[in-house]
Amino acid sequence: MKVHFIRSGERRYSMRIEREGLPVLVMDPAPGFDPDLPHDMVHFVVEAALGLRTGVFGQIAAGGDAGSFRVEAADGEMSAKERQRAARKQVAKGAKLIRSQGREGELSELAAFLFDIGWRSQSRPGSAAQRAALGEAERTRASLSADERARVDAGRRQVFADFDRLAAEWRALRVGEALVLEWPTGQPIG
């Protein structure tokens, strides 16, 4: 699966996901623009590094839509009625996959928050907002099971290295350019 993170404006991004044998998904605009790492890129990295196969990107790879993507309109390939039917089918499958995410879906959210706060605290450790976020991160970390804490701790070095690498690539993009990553390896394409 190829995930395109597209800098679609000065303070805006969109996403396009190509899946073999499945409809292309798009989200435009995507939520959580950040000049260093957009929100969904944080999730992508964390889920890939921790091997979360039923998080957001795992369920998209399995044919879902994460409840927030839509099927890309194909140029003249389908009638409006066929596109509607495909979209309804996509939504139904996506809803089923979201329900089946279980703890990994929740762990994706918690771990993304923890890693995002931890990584950003390295560059702005003294701000009041950062201190408050770190306090919340400690409470979140404490809510994890011992196995989940160990999994998160084991992935920290890899996630932070990936954040550093991808942030540099993301910051270098001009409007209209994309950073394309392969799921589940997390490796850039092209």
C-alpha angles and dihedrals in degrees: 000000000000118000116198116202102195124195094220098172143359091279100012140082138184135194136224122188123197116198126181111252093357134092118275111252127213137186117189117199102019118203127249105036112193127174090226105036127352116229096252092049088057089054092046093053095044095048092047094047095046094042093239101169097175097047122102098293096037092056091046089053088051090057104274131121102220087239092276109065126082131208111264113246109249115223104253095322096112135032119241089257092052091049090051091050091048091048092050090049090049092050092049093050091045092051091051092050092047090053090050095051092094119173094342091065090052092043089054090059094044095045093046089054093047095048094043092052093043094049095046092047088067091066100038107022098151103054120111091231091053093049090052091048091049090053090053090046091055090052090048092049090050089055091062122093118250090257092050092048090051091049092050093045091049091053097047099094093046094046094048091048090050091047090052093048096044094043090057091050093045093050090052094057120105123216108287095027125111140210107216119201130187119231127251097009095055090219121145117248120217 
